């Protein structure tokens, strides 16, 4: 049996210990063991494969940088999923919620969003005139459909 296969079968706490000592192969094995579950969680939060992949990568980077704080007597998967969940929530908070308010029969939709976000408004986006009840840097977007 080669050392790569032995590493895959190594107990998690030993891989964490080896990672803390700078063993990059051990870290790679931990990533391989947990990357799918971390990416799946991120995808369920974000519904975007590219963003989920970025969050998964950031999760493992955060784990690696803070490995000294990890308590090896606790399971690693829930620890990683908590990091991923927090990163997803932070990511969603930065985006701010897209607030849709269907008025009347759903003909008009109002959406509030940060102005730094890529705009995908169907008809029209405008910066509110001053003074505005919207936070600084936000846009008011709307679309009116006929029918």
C-alpha positions in Angstrom: 0.0 0.0 0.0 1.5 3.4 -0.9 1.7 6.3 1.6 -1.0 8.2 -0.2 -3.6 5.5 0.5 -2.3 5.2 4.0 -2.9 8.9 4.5 -6.5 8.6 3.2 -7.1 6.0 5.9 -5.3 7.9 8.6 -7.3 9.0 11.6 -8.5 12.6 11.2 -6.9 13.8 14.4 -3.5 12.6 13.2 -4.0 14.5 9.9 -4.9 17.6 11.8 -1.9 17.2 14.0 0.4 16.7 10.9 -1.2 19.7 9.2 -0.5 21.9 12.3 3.1 20.8 12.0 3.2 22.0 8.4 2.5 18.8 6.5 0.9 20.0 3.3 0.0 16.4 2.2 -2.0 15.9 5.4 -3.9 19.1 4.7 -4.6 18.0 1.2 -6.0 14.8 2.5 -8.3 16.7 4.9 -9.5 18.9 2.1 -10.2 15.8 -0.1 -12.2 14.2 2.7 -14.3 17.3 3.4 -14.4 19.4 0.3 -17.6 17.9 -1.1 -19.7 18.4 2.0 -18.4 22.0 2.5 -19.1 22.9 -1.2 -22.6 21.3 -0.9 -23.4 23.4 2.1 -22.2 26.6 0.4 -24.2 25.8 -2.7 -27.3 25.3 -0.7 -26.9 28.7 0.8 -25.8 30.6 -2.3 -27.3 28.7 -5.2 -24.3 29.6 -7.3 -21.7 27.0 -8.0 -18.8 29.5 -8.6 -19.6 31.3 -5.3 -19.9 28.0 -3.5 -16.5 26.9 -4.7 -15.0 30.2 -3.6 -16.6 29.8 -0.1 -15.3 26.2 0.1 -11.8 27.4 -0.7 -12.0 30.2 1.8 -13.3 27.7 4.4 -10.2 25.6 4.1 -7.9 28.6 4.1 -9.5 29.9 7.3 -9.2 26.4 8.9 -5.5 26.2 8.0 -4.7 29.7 9.3 -6.5 29.1 12.6 -5.6 25.4 13.1 -4.1 26.2 16.5 -7.6 27.1 17.8 -9.1 23.8 16.5 -9.9 21.4 19.4 -8.8 17.9 18.1 -11.1 16.1 20.4 -14.1 17.5 18.4 -15.2 16.2 15.0 -13.7 18.2 12.1 -16.6 18.1 9.7 -19.0 20.1 11.9 -16.2 22.6 12.6 -15.6 23.1 8.8 -19.3 23.4 8.1 -19.7 26.0 10.7 -16.9 28.0 9.1 -18.5 27.6 5.7 -21.9 28.6 7.1 -20.5 31.7 8.6 -18.7 32.6 5.4 -22.0 32.1 3.5 -23.9 34.3 5.9 -21.3 37.0 5.7 -21.3 36.8 1.9 -25.1 37.1 1.8 -25.0 40.0 4.3 -22.6 41.8 2.1 -24.9 41.4 -0.9 -27.8 42.6 1.3 -31.1 41.1 0.6 -32.9 41.8 -2.6 -36.3 42.9 -1.4 -39.1 42.3 -3.8 -42.4 43.8 -3.2 -45.1 42.6 -5.6 -47.7 45.3 -5.7 -51.3 45.1 -7.0 -51.5 42.0 -9.2 -47.7 41.5 -9.4 -47.4 43.9 -12.3 -44.8 46.1 -10.5 -41.8 44.8 -8.7 -39.6 47.0 -6.5 -36.1 45.8 -5.7 -33.6 47.4 -3.3 -29.9 46.5 -3.8 -26.4 47.7 -3.2 -25.2 49.9 -6.1 -21.9 48.0 -6.1 -23.7 44.7 -7.1 -23.9 43.8 -10.8 -27.3 45.1 -11.9 -29.7 42.7 -13.5 -32.8 44.9 -13.3 -35.2 44.2 -16.1 -36.2 47.7 -17.0 -34.8 50.5 -15.0 -32.5 51.4 -12.1 -32.1 54.9 -10.7 -30.2 56.5 -7.9 -32.7 58.0 -5.4 -32.8 61.8 -5.2 -31.5 63.3 -2.0 -32.6 63.1 0.8 -33.3 59.4 0.4 -34.7 56.9 2.8 -32.3 54.4 1.3 -28.9 53.7 2.8 -26.0 55.4 1.0 -24.9 53.5 -2.1 -28.2 51.8 -2.7 -30.3 51.8 -5.8 -34.0 51.5 -6.3 -34.8 49.3 -9.2 -38.2 48.6 -10.6 -39.9 46.9 -13.5 -43.4 47.3 -14.9 -44.9 44.6 -16.9 -47.9 45.0 -19.1 -50.7 42.6 -18.8 
